[in-house]
Amino acid sequence: MGKHIVIIGNGISGITAARHIRKLSDYAITVISSETHHFYSRPALMYLFMGDMTFENLKPYEDGFWKKNKITLVRDHVQAIDTLQKQLILSETSPIHYDELIIATGSLSNKFGWPGQDLEGVCGFYSMQDLEYIEKHVPRMNRAVIVGGGLIGIELAEMLLTRHKNITFLVRENAYWSNVLPLEESEMINDLVRSHHIDLKLKVELKSIQGDEHGHVQSVETSTGEILPCEFVGLTAGVRPNIEFVKNTPIETDRGILVDEFLETNIPGIYAIGDCVQHRKAPPLRRPVEQVWYTGRMMGETVAHSICGSKKAYNPGIWFNSAKFFDLEYQTYGRVLPEPAPEEAVFFWKHPEMLMSLRLVFNKSTYNLLGVNVFGIRLRQEVCQKWIQTKTHIAEVIDHFHEANFDPEFFNRHETRIKLAFKEFYSNIR
């Protein structure tokens, strides 16, 4: 008899693991999820709300894919893990036995104990259920308050603007996403947010949420004492690993489920991947908890090899991420800190009229490239990562910057402006 592999969660991590286990073996595979029956593209949820896509568009695989690949889907909620008996206790169906288990339960929106955070009309934005909840509250919504200055908050604001809602942003930092972005880029996002007629309140925190006699949101109070009437509150102050059901088991946790370099927990045969993971020893220049789409995909493929007998360590390589702030595209590669480290120097260029910028971080002594931030220009991922991996000199990066430009031919090019600005900058630091 072959092994029975059970996967909790049908996001990008869990489904990638299932696909690759099927490629590498004939093991029985069961995927359990209480969110949706079929895997969908979570980053595209906002486009479903905005009417740009249907749910069918969000599904990367046709419905027959699961039967064809002999992957059993169970729509249920896991209440407990019995590590001794190797079985899962479910809410509605019989316990399921496993030989090896993969936990891929993703994230939950952060809640920090705010008074009123459980009122009707308060919601994060992470899951299909969140999207349905927001949709349900749109008809009675005129004013919305979004709490937290990150990427999810921007997505939610863009969604609600398409329904002509009035939006206030509460951001506790002095500029948008300034715990991630350097100040120049963060202030650029401030301007972009305000250009969409959003009331952006900086250095302001949520104090409490007030409800009406029916338990619906009717206002929030801020840390400055201001009362803001609203019918909806979006909690987008980050996410946390979804691991509550694991905490009463022998599986070791901290912020997330603790795993080794092979993504295995302290219990042999139990693995964890994706947003719910915390690495005991993070890969070089990476964080112990990384909650982005592509790392989840890479973990899914890595764990499949370990389960199928060709064990290999998780190696995410050079950090990268991409996002959109409304119409403004953003990419980052390598290490770009809000404030440069002592051994780092920075070349920063900003277009004089457009929301467009480039930041190159390099070593002061060797001049090799360490990181890239770019807004408004599409760059080729493989080129940027190669420059960082091969420790390319910053002057050579600028000389060959056109090789990284991914914008279509009819887009305006900016290499000449960038090279002129760098020439002046470089002559001053030599």
ZASELO-274995 format. One line per 2 residues: for each residue x, y, z of N, C-alpha, C. Coordinates in steps of 0.2 Angstrom, whole numbers, plus 2048, in hexadecimal, padded with zeros to 3 digits. Layout:
# ZASELO-274995
X:Y:Z:X:Y:Z:X:Y:Z ~ ...;
//
This chain:
# ZASELO-274995
804:7FA:800:800:800:800:804:806:800 ~ 803:80B:7FC:806:812:7FC:804:816:802;
808:81B:803:807:820:808:800:824:807 ~ 7FD:826:80C:7F8:82B:80C:7FA:832:80E;
7FB:837:809:7FD:83D:80B:7F7:842:80C ~ 7F6:845:811:7F1:84A:813:7F4:851:813;
7F0:855:810:7F2:85C:80F:7ED:861:812 ~ 7EE:865:817:7E9:869:81A:7EA:870:817;
7E5:872:812:7E6:878:80F:7E6:878:808 ~ 7E2:87B:804:7E3:87B:7FC:7E5:881:7F9;
7E9:885:7FC:7EC:88B:7F9:7F2:889:7F5 ~ 7F6:88E:7F3:7FB:88C:7EE:800:887:7F1;
802:888:7F8:807:883:7FB:804:87C:7FA ~ 7FE:87B:7FD:7FB:874:7FD:7FA:871:7F7;
7F8:875:7F2:7F6:872:7EB:7FD:871:7E7 ~ 802:875:7E8:808:874:7E5:80B:86D:7E8;
80B:86C:7EE:80D:866:7F1:809:860:7EE ~ 803:860:7EE:7FF:85B:7EB:801:859:7E4;
801:85E:7E0:803:85D:7D9:80A:85A:7D8 ~ 80F:85C:7DC:815:859:7DB:816:852:7DE;
812:851:7E4:812:84A:7E6:80F:845:7E1 ~ 80A:848:7DE:807:844:7D9:80C:842:7D3;
80F:847:7D1:814:846:7CB:81A:841:7CD ~ 81B:841:7D4:821:83D:7D6:81F:836:7D9;
818:835:7DA:816:82F:7DD:80F:82D:7DC ~ 80D:827:7DE:806:825:7DD:803:825:7E4;
806:829:7E9:803:829:7F0:7FC:82B:7F0 ~ 7F8:829:7F4:7F1:82C:7F5:7F2:833:7F8;
7EE:838:7F5:7EE:83F:7F7:7E7:841:7F9 ~ 7E7:844:7FF:7E0:848:801:7E2:84F:803;
7DE:853:800:7DF:85A:802:7D8:85C:806 ~ 7D9:860:80C:7D4:862:810:7D4:869:810;
7CE:86C:80F:7CD:874:80F:7C6:875:811 ~ 7C5:87A:816:7BF:87D:817:7BD:883:814;
7C2:886:810:7C1:88C:80D:7BD:88B:806 ~ 7C0:888:801:7BC:887:7FB:7BE:880:7F9;
7BA:87D:7F5:7BB:876:7F2:7C1:876:7EE ~ 7C2:87B:7E9:7C7:87A:7E4:7CC:880:7E6;
7D2:87F:7E4:7D8:883:7E4:7D6:889:7E0 ~ 7D8:88F:7E2:7D7:895:7DE:7DD:89A:7DF;
7DE:89F:7DB:7E3:8A4:7DC:7E1:8A9:7E1 ~ 7E4:8A9:7E7:7E3:8AD:7EC:7E4:8B5:7EA;
7EA:8B6:7E7:7EC:8BD:7E5:7E7:8C0:7E1 ~ 7E3:8BC:7DD:7DE:8BF:7D8:7D7:8C0:7DC;
7D6:8BF:7E2:7CF:8C0:7E5:7CD:8C7:7E4 ~ 7D1:8CC:7E4:7CE:8D2:7E4:7CB:8D4:7DD;
7CE:8D0:7D8:7CB:8D1:7D1:7C4:8CE:7D0 ~ 7C3:8C9:7D4:7BC:8C6:7D5:7B7:8CB:7D7;
7B9:8CE:7DD:7B5:8D3:7E0:7B3:8D9:7DB ~ 7B9:8DB:7D7:7B8:8E1:7D3:7B5:8DF:7CC;
7B3:8D9:7CB:7B0:8D7:7C5:7B4:8D6:7BF ~ 7BB:8D6:7C0:7BF:8D4:7BA:7C0:8CD:7B9;
7BF:8C9:7BE:7BF:8C2:7BD:7B9:8BE:7C0 ~ 7B8:8B8:7BE:7B3:8B4:7C1:7B7:8AF:7C5;
7B3:8AB:7C9:7B7:8A6:7CD:7BA:8A0:7C9 ~ 7B7:89F:7C3:7BA:89A:7BF:7C0:89D:7BC;
7C1:8A3:7BB:7C8:8A6:7B9:7CD:8A5:7BE ~ 7CB:8A5:7C5:7D0:8A4:7CA:7D2:89D:7CB;
7CF:898:7C8:7D1:891:7C9:7D7:88F:7C4 ~ 7DD:88E:7C6:7E2:88C:7C1:7E1:886:7BE;
7DD:881:7C1:7DC:87A:7BE:7D5:879:7BD ~ 7D3:875:7B8:7CC:874:7B7:7CA:86F:7BC;
7C3:86E:7BD:7C1:86B:7C3:7C3:863:7C2 ~ 7C3:861:7BC:7C5:85A:7BB:7CC:858:7BD;
7D0:85D:7BE:7D8:85C:7C0:7D8:857:7C6 ~ 7D4:858:7CB:7D5:855:7D1:7D4:84D:7D0;
7CE:84C:7CD:7CD:845:7CB:7D2:841:7C7 ~ 7D4:845:7C2:7D9:843:7BD:7E0:841:7C1;
7E1:845:7C6:7E8:844:7C9:7E7:840:7D0 ~ 7E1:83D:7D1:7DF:839:7D7:7E1:83D:7DD;
7DF:843:7DE:7DF:847:7E4:7D8:848:7E7 ~ 7D7:845:7ED:7D1:846:7F0:7D0:84C:7F4;
7CB:850:7F3:7C9:856:7F6:7C4:855:7FB ~ 7C5:858:801:7C1:857:807:7BF:85E:809;
7B9:860:809:7B7:867:80B:7B5:867:812 ~ 7B9:868:817:7B8:867:81E:7BD:86B:822;
7BC:86C:828:7C1:870:82D:7C4:86B:831 ~ 7CB:86C:832:7CF:867:836:7CE:86A:83D;
7CC:867:842:7CB:869:849:7D1:867:84D ~ 7D4:862:84C:7DA:85F:850:7DE:85A:84C;
7E4:85A:84E:7E9:855:84B:7EB:850:851 ~ 7EA:84A:850:7EC:845:854:7F3:842:852;
7F8:844:854:7FF:842:851:801:83B:853 ~ 7FE:839:859:7FF:832:85B:7FC:82D:856;
7F5:82E:855:7F1:829:851:7F2:82B:849 ~ 7F5:831:848:7F6:833:841:7EF:834:83E;
7EB:838:841:7E5:839:83E:7E3:840:83F ~ 7DE:843:83B:7DB:84A:83B:7D4:849:83E;
7D2:84D:842:7CB:84E:845:7C8:853:841 ~ 7C3:852:83D:7BF:857:839:7B9:859:83C;
7B6:85F:83A:7B0:861:83D:7AA:85D:83B ~ 7A9:85B:835:7A3:858:832:7A4:851:830;
7AA:84F:82E:7AB:848:82C:7AF:844:830 ~ 7B0:83D:82E:7B4:839:833:7BB:83B:833;
7BF:839:838:7C6:83A:838:7C9:837:832 ~ 7CF:83A:830:7D3:838:82A:7DA:836:82D;
7DC:830:82B:7E2:82E:82D:7E7:830:827 ~ 7ED:832:82A:7F3:833:825:7F9:82F:827;
7FD:82F:822:804:82C:823:809:832:823 ~ 808:837:81F:80C:83D:820:807:843:81F;
809:848:822:804:84E:823:808:854:821 ~ 804:858:81C:807:85F:81B:802:864:81D;
804:869:821:800:86E:824:801:874:81F ~ 7FC:877:81C:7FD:87C:817:7F7:881:818;
7F6:883:81F:7F0:887:821:7F0:88E:820 ~ 7F5:891:81D:7F5:898:81B:7F5:89D:821;
7F2:8A2:820:7F2:8A8:825:7EB:8AA:827 ~ 7EB:8AE:82C:7E5:8B1:82E:7E6:8B9:82F;
7E1:8BD:82E:7E2:8C4:82F:7E3:8C6:836 ~ 7E8:8CA:838:7EA:8CC:83F:7E4:8D0:842;
7E3:8CE:848:7DF:8D2:84D:7E2:8D3:853 ~ 7E2:8D9:856:7E7:8DA:85B:7E2:8DC:862;
7DC:8D9:862:7D8:8DA:868:7D5:8E1:868 ~ 7D4:8E4:863:7D0:8EA:863:7C9:8E9:865;
7C7:8EE:86A:7C0:8ED:86B:7BB:8EE:865 ~ 7B7:8EA:864:7B2:8EA:85F:7B4:8E6:859;
7BA:8E3:859:7BD:8E0:853:7B9:8DA:850 ~ 7B4:8D8:854:7B0:8D2:852:7A9:8D4:850;
7A8:8DB:850:7A1:8DD:84E:7A0:8DB:846 ~ 799:8DC:845:797:8DA:83E:79A:8E0:839;
79D:8DF:834:7A0:8E4:82F:7A7:8E5:830 ~ 7AA:8E0:834:7B2:8E1:835:7B5:8DA:832;
7BA:8DB:82E:7BC:8D5:82A:7C3:8D7:828 ~ 7C7:8D1:827:7CE:8D2:824:7CC:8D0:81C;
7D2:8CF:819:7D1:8CD:812:7D7:8C8:810 ~ 7D5:8C2:810:7DA:8BD:80F:7D7:8B7:80B;
7D0:8B5:80D:7CD:8AF:80B:7C7:8B0:806 ~ 7C5:8AB:803:7BE:8AB:7FF:7B9:8AD:804;
7B9:8AB:80A:7B4:8AD:80F:7B4:8B4:811 ~ 7BA:8B7:811:7BB:8BE:812:7B8:8C2:80C;
7B9:8C0:806:7B6:8C3:800:7AF:8C3:801 ~ 7AC:8BD:802:7A4:8BD:802:7A2:8C1:808;
7A5:8C2:80D:7A3:8C6:813:7A3:8CD:811 ~ 7A8:8CF:80E:7A9:8D6:80B:7A3:8D8:806;
7A2:8D3:802:79D:8D4:7FD:796:8D5:800 ~ 795:8D1:805:78E:8D1:809:78D:8D8:80C;
792:8DB:80E:792:8E2:811:792:8E8:80D ~ 794:8E7:806:794:8EC:802:78E:8F1:801;
788:8EE:801:782:8F2:800:780:8F7:806 ~ 782:8F5:80C:781:8FA:811:787:8FE:813;
78C:8FD:80F:793:901:810:793:907:80C ~ 794:90D:810:796:913:80C:79D:915:80E;
79F:914:814:7A6:916:817:7A9:910:81A ~ 7B0:90F:818:7B3:90A:81A:7BA:90D:81D;
7BC:909:823:7C3:90B:826:7C7:905:825 ~ 7CD:906:822:7D2:900:821:7D7:901:826;
7D9:8FC:82A:7DE:8FD:82F:7E4:8F9:82D ~ 7EA:8FD:82C:7F0:8F9:82B:7F3:8FB:824;
7F9:8FD:823:7FC:8FF:81D:800:8FA:81A ~ 7FD:8F5:816:801:8F0:813:7FE:8EF:80C;
800:8E9:809:7FD:8E8:802:7F6:8E6:802 ~ 7F4:8E2:807:7ED:8E0:808:7E8:8E6:808;
7EA:8EB:80C:7E6:8F1:80D:7E5:8F5:806 ~ 7EB:8F5:802:7EA:8F8:7FC:7E5:8F4:7F7;
7E6:8EE:7F7:7E1:8EA:7F3:7DA:8EB:7F5 ~ 7D9:8EB:7FC:7D2:8EC:7FE:7CF:8F3:7FD;
7D4:8F8:7FD:7D2:8FF:7FB:7D0:8FF:7F4 ~ 7D4:8FC:7F0:7D3:8FC:7E8:7CC:8F9:7E7;
7CB:8F3:7EA:7C4:8F0:7EA:7BE:8F4:7EB ~ 7BF:8F7:7F1:7B9:8FB:7F3:7B8:902:7EF;
7BD:904:7ED:7BD:90A:7E8:7B9:909:7E2 ~ 7B9:902:7E0:7B5:901:7DA:7AE:900:7DB;
7AC:900:7E2:7A5:900:7E4:7A3:907:7E7 ~ 7A8:90C:7E5:7A7:913:7E7:7A6:914:7EE;
7AA:911:7F2:7A9:912:7FA:7AE:917:7FC ~ 7AD:91B:801:7B1:920:804:7B6:91C:809;
7BC:91D:809:7C1:919:80C:7C6:91D:810 ~ 7C7:91B:817:7CC:91E:81B:7D1:919:81D;
7D8:91A:81C:7DD:916:81E:7E0:918:824 ~ 7E1:913:829:7E4:915:82F:7EB:911:82F;
7F1:915:82F:7F7:912:82E:7FB:915:834 ~ 7FE:910:838:801:912:83E:808:915:83D;
80B:913:837:812:916:836:811:91D:833 ~ 817:920:832:817:927:82F:816:928:828;
816:922:824:815:921:81D:813:91A:81C ~ 810:91A:816:80D:913:814:812:90E:813;
811:908:817:815:902:816:81D:904:818 ~ 81E:909:81C:825:90B:81E:829:906:822;
825:901:824:829:8FB:828:82C:8F7:822 ~ 82A:8F8:81C:82D:8F3:817:831:8F8:812;
82E:8FD:810:831:902:80A:835:907:80D ~ 83B:909:80A:83E:90F:80C:839:915:80B;
83B:91B:80F:837:920:80F:835:923:809 ~ 839:924:804:838:927:7FD:832:923:7FA;
832:91D:7FA:82D:919:7F6:827:919:7FA ~ 827:919:801:822:919:805:81E:91F:804;
821:925:804:81E:92B:803:81B:92C:7FC ~ 81E:928:7F7:81B:928:7F1:814:924:7F1;
814:91F:7F5:80D:91B:7F5:808:920:7F9 ~ 80A:924:7FE:806:929:801:802:92D:7FC;
806:930:7F8:803:934:7F2:7FF:930:7EE ~ 800:92A:7EC:7FC:926:7E8:7F6:925:7EB;
7F6:923:7F2:7F0:921:7F5:7EB:927:7F6 ~ 7EE:92D:7F7:7EA:933:7F8:7E7:935:7F1;
7EB:934:7EB:7E8:936:7E5:7E2:932:7E3 ~ 7E0:92C:7E7:7DA:929:7E5:7D5:92B:7EA;
7D6:931:7ED:7D1:934:7F2:7CF:930:7F8 ~ 7D5:92C:7FA:7D4:929:800:7D7:92D:806;
7D3:92D:80C:7D5:931:812:7DB:92D:815 ~ 7E1:92E:814:7E7:92B:817:7E9:92E:81D;
7E8:92B:823:7EA:92D:829:7F0:92A:82C ~ 7F6:92D:82C:7FC:92A:82E:7FD:92C:836;
801:927:838:803:927:840:7FC:927:844 ~ 7F8:923:841:7F1:923:845:7EF:91B:845;
7ED:919:84B:7EC:912:84C:7E4:911:84E ~ 7E2:90B:84D:7DB:90A:84F:7DB:909:857;
7D6:90C:85A:7D5:90B:861:7D0:906:863 ~ 7CA:907:860:7C4:903:861:7BF:904:85B;
7BB:8FF:85B:7B5:8FF:856:7AF:8FF:859 ~ 7AA:904:858:7A4:904:85B:79E:901:856;
799:8FE:859:794:8FB:856:78D:8FE:858 ~ 788:8FD:853:781:900:855:77D:8FA:859;
777:8FC:85A:773:8F7:85E:772:8F0:85B ~ 774:8F0:854:773:8E9:851:77A:8E6:851;
77F:8E8:853:785:8E5:853:789:8E6:84D ~ 787:8EB:849:78B:8ED:843:790:8F3:844;
795:8F3:841:79A:8F9:841:796:8FF:840 ~ 798:904:844:795:90B:842:79B:910:842;
7A0:90F:846:7A6:914:846:7AC:910:849 ~ 7B2:914:848:7B8:912:84B:7BA:918:84F;
7BE:917:854:7C2:91C:858:7C9:91B:857 ~ 7CD:920:855:7D4:91F:854:7D8:921:85A;
7DF:920:859:7E3:921:85F:7E4:929:860 ~ 7E1:92D:85C:7E1:934:85D:7DB:937:860;
7D6:932:861:7D0:934:864:7CA:936:85F ~ 7CC:935:858:7C7:937:853:7C2:931:852;
7BC:933:851:7B6:92E:850:7B5:92E:848 ~ 7B5:929:845:7B4:928:83E:7AE:924:83C;
7A9:927:83A:7A3:923:839:7A4:91E:833 ~ 7A2:918:833:7A3:913:82D:79E:90D:82E;
79E:909:829:799:903:829:79E:8FD:828 ~ 7A4:8FE:827:7A9:8F8:826:7B0:8FA:828;
7B3:8F5:82B:7BA:8F6:82D:7BE:8F0:82A ~ 7C3:8F1:826:7C7:8EC:824:7CE:8EC:828;
7CF:8E6:82B:7D5:8E5:82F:7DA:8E2:82A ~ 7DF:8E6:828:7E4:8E4:824:7EB:8E5:827;
7EC:8E5:82D:7F2:8E6:831:7F6:8DF:831 ~ 7F7:8DD:82B:7FB:8D7:82A:7F7:8D0:82C;
7FB:8CB:82B:7F8:8C4:82C:7FC:8C0:831 ~ 7FA:8BB:834:7FD:8B6:838:7FC:8AF:836;
801:8AB:837:800:8A4:835:7FA:8A1:839 ~ 7F6:89D:835:7F0:89A:837:7F2:893:83A;
7F3:893:841:7F6:88D:844:7F2:88C:84B ~ 7ED:88F:84C:7EA:88E:853:7E8:887:854;
7E6:883:84F:7E4:87C:850:7EA:877:851 ~ 7F0:87A:850:7F6:876:851:7F9:877:858;
7F7:87C:85C:7FA:87E:862:7F9:879:868 ~ 7F4:875:867:7F3:870:86D:7F5:869:86B;
7FA:869:866:7FD:863:864:804:863:865 ~ 808:85D:865:80F:85D:866:813:861:860;
810:863:85B:813:867:856:816:86D:859 ~ 81C:86F:858:81F:875:85B:81D:87B:857;
81B:880:85A:819:887:857:81D:88D:85A ~ 81D:892:857:81F:898:85A:81A:89D:856;
81D:8A2:852:818:8A6:84E:815:8A2:849 ~ 818:89D:846:815:898:842:817:891:844;
816:88C:840:818:885:841:81F:885:83F ~ 823:882:844:82A:882:843:82C:87C:83F;
831:87E:83A:833:878:835:83A:879:834 ~ 83D:873:832:845:873:831:846:875:829;
84C:874:827:84D:876:820:84A:872:81B ~ 847:86C:81D:843:868:819:83B:869:819;
83A:86E:81D:833:870:81F:82F:86A:823 ~ 833:867:827:830:862:82B:830:864:832;
82A:863:836:829:865:83D:82D:861:841 ~ 82C:862:848:830:85D:84D:82D:856:84D;
827:855:84A:824:84F:849:825:84C:843 ~ 829:846:843:82B:843:83C:825:842:838;
825:843:832:81F:842:82D:81A:847:82D ~ 81B:84D:831:817:852:830:81B:858:82E;
818:85B:829:81B:861:825:817:867:826 ~ 81A:86D:825:816:873:824:819:877:81F;
814:87B:81B:817:87F:815:812:885:815 ~ 815:88A:811:811:890:810:811:895:816;
80B:899:816:80B:89F:81B:80B:89D:822 ~ 809:896:823:809:894:82A:810:892:82D;
815:893:829:81C:890:82B:820:895:82F ~ 824:893:833:82A:897:836:830:892:836;
835:895:832:83B:891:831:83F:891:838 ~ 841:88C:83A:846:88C:840:84C:890:83F;
84F:88E:839:855:892:837:853:895:830 ~ 852:89B:82F:850:89E:829:855:89D:824;
854:89C:81D:859:89D:818:85D:8A3:818 ~ 863:8A4:815:866:8AA:815:862:8B0:813;
863:8B6:816:85F:8BC:814:858:8BB:813 ~ 855:8B6:817:84E:8B5:816:84B:8B6:81E;
844:8B7:81E:841:8B7:825:83E:8B0:827 ~ 83E:8AF:82D:83B:8A9:830:834:8A7:82D;
830:8AD:82D:829:8AC:82A:828:8B1:824 ~ 827:8AD:81E:826:8B1:818:81F:8AF:815;
81B:8B4:814:814:8B2:812:813:8B5:80B ~ 816:8B2:806:815:8B4:7FF:813:8AE:7FB;
810:8B0:7F5:80E:8AA:7F1:813:8A6:7EF ~ 819:8A8:7EC:81D:8A4:7E9:821:8A0:7EE;
822:8A2:7F4:826:89E:7F9:821:898:7FB ~ 81B:899:7FB:816:893:7FC:817:88E:7F7;
817:891:7F0:818:88C:7EB:81E:888:7EB ~ 824:88B:7ED:82A:888:7ED:82A:883:7F3;
827:885:7F9:827:880:7FE:823:87A:7FC ~ 81E:87B:7F9:819:875:7F6:81D:870:7F2;
821:873:7EE:825:86E:7E9:82B:86B:7ED ~ 82E:86F:7F2:833:86C:7F6:831:866:7FA;
82B:867:7FE:829:862:802:827:85C:7FE ~ 824:85D:7F8:823:857:7F4:829:852:7F3;
82E:855:7F2:834:851:7F1:836:84E:7F7 ~ 836:851:7FD:838:84E:803:833:848:804;
82D:848:803:828:843:805:829:83D:800 ~ 82B:83F:7FA:82C:83A:7F4:833:837:7F4;
837:838:7F9:83D:834:7F9:843:838:7F6 ~ 843:83E:7F4:848:842:7F1:849:848:7F5;
84B:847:7FC:84B:84D:801:84F:853:7FF ~ 84D:859:7FF:851:85E:7FE:84F:864:802;
854:868:803:853:86E:808:84F:874:804 ~ 84B:877:808:847:87D:805:84C:883:804;
84C:885:7FD:851:88B:7FC:84D:890:7F7 ~ 84B:895:7FA:847:89A:7F7:84B:89F:7F2;
852:89F:7F3:856:8A3:7EF:855:8AA:7F1 ~ 857:8AF:7EC:856:8B6:7ED:84F:8B8:7EE;
84E:8BC:7F3:847:8BF:7F5:845:8C3:7EF ~ 83E:8C2:7ED:83B:8C7:7E9:834:8C7:7EA;
831:8CC:7E8:82A:8CD:7E9:827:8D2:7E4 ~ 821:8D2:7E3:81E:8D7:7DE:817:8D8:7E0;
814:8DE:7DF:80E:8E0:7E1:80B:8E6:7DD ~ 805:8E8:7DE:802:8EE:7DA:7FF:8F2:7E0;
801:8F9:7E0:7FE:8FE:7E3:7F9:902:7DF ~ 7F3:900:7DE:7EE:902:7D9:7F1:901:7D2;
7F3:906:7CE:7F6:905:7C8:7FE:904:7C8 ~ 801:905:7CE:808:906:7CE:80B:8FF:7D0;
80F:8FC:7CB:812:8F6:7CC:819:8F7:7D0 ~ 81A:8F2:7D5:81F:8F2:7D9:823:8EB:7D9;
82A:8EB:7D9:82E:8E5:7D9:833:8E6:7DE ~ 835:8E1:7E2:83B:8E1:7E6:83F:8DB:7E5;
846:8DC:7E6:84A:8D6:7E5:850:8D7:7EA ~ 852:8D1:7ED:857:8D1:7F2:855:8D5:7F9;
85A:8D8:7FB:859:8DC:802:859:8E3:801 ~ 853:8E6:802:852:8ED:802:84E:8EF:809;
852:8F2:80E:84F:8F3:814:84C:8FA:814 ~ 848:8FC:819:845:903:81A:84B:908:81B;
850:906:81F:856:90A:820:85C:905:81E ~ 861:908:81A:866:904:818:86B:902:81E;
86D:8FB:81D:872:8F9:823:879:8FD:822 ~ 87D:8FD:827:883:901:827:888:8FF:821;
887:8F9:81F:88C:8F7:819:889:8F9:812 ~ 883:8FB:812:87F:8FC:80C:87F:904:80A;
87F:905:803:87E:90B:800:878:90A:7FB ~ 875:910:7F9:86F:910:7F5:86F:915:7F0;
86E:913:7EA:86C:917:7E4:865:918:7E3 ~ 862:91E:7E4:85A:91E:7E3:859:923:7DE;
855:921:7D9:852:926:7D4:84B:926:7D4 ~ 848:92C:7D3:841:92D:7D2:83F:931:7CC;
83A:92F:7C9:838:933:7C3:836:93A:7C5 ~ 838:93F:7C2:836:946:7C4:82E:947:7C4;
82B:944:7BF:823:945:7BE:81F:93F:7C0 ~ 821:939:7BF:81D:933:7C0:81F:930:7C6;
81A:92B:7C8:81B:927:7CE:81F:921:7CB ~ 825:922:7CB:82A:91D:7C9:831:91E:7CC;
834:918:7CF:83A:919:7D2:83E:912:7D2 ~ 844:913:7D3:849:90E:7D3:84E:90E:7D9;
84F:909:7DD:853:909:7E3:858:903:7E2 ~ 85E:904:7E2:863:8FF:7E1:868:8FF:7E8;
868:8FA:7EC:86C:8FA:7F2:872:8F6:7F0 ~ 878:8F8:7F2:87E:8F5:7F1:883:8F5:7F7;
888:8F1:7F7:88D:8F1:7FC:891:8F7:7FB ~ 893:8FA:801:897:900:800:89E:8FE:7FE;
8A0:8F9:800:8A7:8F7:7FF:8A9:8F3:7F8 ~ 8A4:8EF:7F7:8A5:8EB:7F1:8A1:8ED:7EB;
89C:8F2:7EC:898:8F4:7E7:893:8EF:7E4 ~ 893:8E9:7E7:88E:8E4:7E3:887:8E5:7E5;
883:8E4:7E1:87B:8E5:7E2:879:8E0:7E7 ~ 875:8E3:7EC:871:8DF:7F1:86A:8DF:7F0;
867:8E4:7EE:860:8E4:7ED:85D:8EA:7E8 ~ 857:8E9:7E6:853:8ED:7E1:84C:8EE:7E4;
84A:8F5:7E4:843:8F6:7E4:841:8FA:7DE ~ 83C:8F9:7DB:83A:8FC:7D5:832:8FD:7D5;
830:904:7D3:829:905:7D2:828:908:7CB ~ 823:906:7C8:821:908:7C1:825:906:7BB;
82A:902:7BC:82E:8FF:7B7:82E:8F7:7B8 ~ 82D:8F4:7B3:82D:8EC:7B4:834:8EA:7B2;
837:8E6:7B7:83D:8E3:7B6:83D:8DC:7B5 ~ 842:8D9:7B2:842:8D2:7B1:845:8CE:7B7;
841:8CA:7BA:843:8C7:7C0:84A:8C3:7C0 ~ 84B:8BF:7BB:851:8BB:7BA:857:8BF:7B9;
856:8C5:7B6:85C:8CA:7B6:85E:8CD:7BD ~ 859:8CF:7C0:85A:8D3:7C7:85D:8CD:7CB;
85A:8C7:7CC:85D:8C2:7D0:864:8C0:7CE ~ 865:8C0:7C8:86C:8BE:7C6:871:8C3:7C8;
870:8CA:7C7:874:8CF:7CA:876:8CE:7D1 ~ 871:8CD:7D5:872:8CC:7DC:876:8C6:7DE;
874:8C0:7DB:877:8BA:7DC:87F:8BA:7DA ~ 880:8BE:7D4:887:8BE:7D2:88B:8C4:7D4;
888:8C8:7D9:88B:8CD:7DC:88E:8D2:7D7 ~ 889:8D4:7D3:88B:8D9:7CD:88C:8E0:7D0;
892:8E3:7CD:893:8EA:7CF:88E:8EE:7CD ~ 88C:8F3:7D2:887:8F8:7D0:887:8FC:7CA;
88D:8FD:7C8:88E:901:7C2:88D:8FD:7BC ~ 88E:8F6:7BC:88D:8F2:7B7:885:8F1:7B6;
882:8F1:7BC:87A:8F0:7BC:877:8F6:7B8 ~ 87A:8FC:7BA:877:902:7B6:879:901:7AF;
87F:8FF:7AD:881:8FF:7A6:87C:8FA:7A2 ~ 87A:8F5:7A5:876:8F0:7A2:86E:8F0:7A4;
86C:8F5:7A7:866:8F6:7AA:860:8F4:7A5 ~ 861:8F6:79F:85D:8F5:799:85B:8EE:798;
860:8E9:79A:85F:8E2:79A:859:8DF:79E ~ 858:8E3:7A4:853:8E1:7A9:84C:8E4:7A7;
84C:8E9:7A3:845:8EC:7A2:841:8E7:79E ~ 83B:8E6:7A1:836:8E1:79E:830:8E5:79B;
830:8EC:79B:82A:8EF:799:82A:8EE:791 ~ 824:8EE:78F:823:8EE:787:826:8F3:783;
828:8F2:77D:82B:8F7:779:828:8FE:779 ~ 821:8FE:779:81E:904:778:81E:908:77F;
821:906:784:821:909:78B:827:90E:78A ~ 826:914:78E:82C:918:78E:832:915:792;
838:916:790:83E:913:793:841:919:797 ~ 844:917:79C:847:91C:7A1:84E:91A:7A3;
851:916:79F:858:914:7A0:85D:91A:7A0 ~ 85C:91E:79B:860:924:79A:860:929:7A0;
85A:92A:7A2:859:92E:7A9:85D:92B:7AE ~ 85C:925:7AF:85F:921:7B5:866:921:7B4;
869:920:7AE:870:920:7AE:874:927:7AF ~ 870:92C:7AD:873:933:7AE:873:934:7B6;
86D:932:7B9:86D:933:7C0:872:92F:7C4 ~ 873:929:7C2:878:925:7C5:87F:927:7C4;
881:92A:7BE:887:92D:7BC:889:932:7C1 ~ 885:937:7C3:886:93C:7C8:887:939:7CF;
882:934:7D0:883:931:7D7:889:92E:7D8 ~ 88B:92A:7D3:891:926:7D3:898:92A:7D4;
898:930:7D0:89E:934:7D1:89E:937:7D8 ~ 899:938:7DB:899:93B:7E2:89B:936:7E8;
89A:92F:7E6:89C:92A:7EB:8A3:927:7EA ~ 8A6:928:7E4:8AC:925:7E3:8B2:929:7E7;
//
